[in-house]
């Protein structure tokens, strides 16, 4: 009977540490969206323009294309 009590107390302790110990990880968004209008230096809309997004902190680039 004492062995079962020890196991129950140990289980409660482990659960309490897990719940009260704080977060163990954070989720991250992988994808996002950009909205806007691509224009040239005269203000005219540029359809099907190639757009490059650079993440300076990671040193990565993602290339996409605007729509009509």
HELIX and SHEET records of a PDB file:
HELIX    1   1 UNK A    2  UNK A   20  1                                  19    
SHEET    1   A 2 UNK A  50  UNK A  55  0                                        
SHEET    2   A 2 UNK A  60  UNK A  65 -1                                        
END                                                                             
